[in-house]
Amino acid sequence: MDLLDSIRQGVLRQKEEEVVNHLCTVVGFREFAETKPSADVSVSDKWCCLSAERLNTDNGTRVTATDSSQHGLFEQTAEALNDLTPGKRKPYILQSTVWDGKKKMGDMRSPRMAFRPGPLYEFRQIYGVSFYADIPTGRTQFDSEGGKIIAVLPPMIKRKAGRDAGKKRAKAKTQEATSSQSIVEDDDEEDVIMA
């Protein structure tokens, strides 16, 4: 019974850590990593994905992300970051390694998630928070039930520049009366009214 109680206490501590350690900015994640948390401490975060690449061993994906607040300004943020040299870009990005899910009986491939640049993702149970090459990093395991990684918001819709959505003018088509329609002339303005 003592073992079961200690396991339950561990689960409660883990859930409490996830609530307390909820981060949405690179600065917050960087400050958390500077405290050098133990490997079993987990965090949950919301990030805007900048890029994703498969690992050379093909057993996971490295996701490079930035603050969740940049979701609405994704294209401008991505362009500005690309203008920086890799060394100057480090304070504005973070990386997370998402290991593929465990294989199920009968499946040839491990379940994986396809990350796209632009959407806002929520990562839960990120552990092993540390620095690699002065970039804050973390790791998580993908589960096919969808509990650890959730695409919160899709990428913003691209709009054409120079087009104002509020000033659209529709062109009216001229209609001619058919046999089921009657033409009534108004004596005041001599307009044709379709009835």
PyMOL commands that set and color helices and strands:
alter all, ss='L'
color gray80, all
select helices_A, chain A and resi 2-20+26-34+68-83+86-92+165-167
alter helices_A, ss='H'
color red, helices_A
select strands_A, chain A and resi 22-23+43-54+60-67+94-99+120-132+135-141+149-153+183-185+192-194
alter strands_A, ss='S'
color yellow, strands_A
deselect
rebuild
show_as cartoon
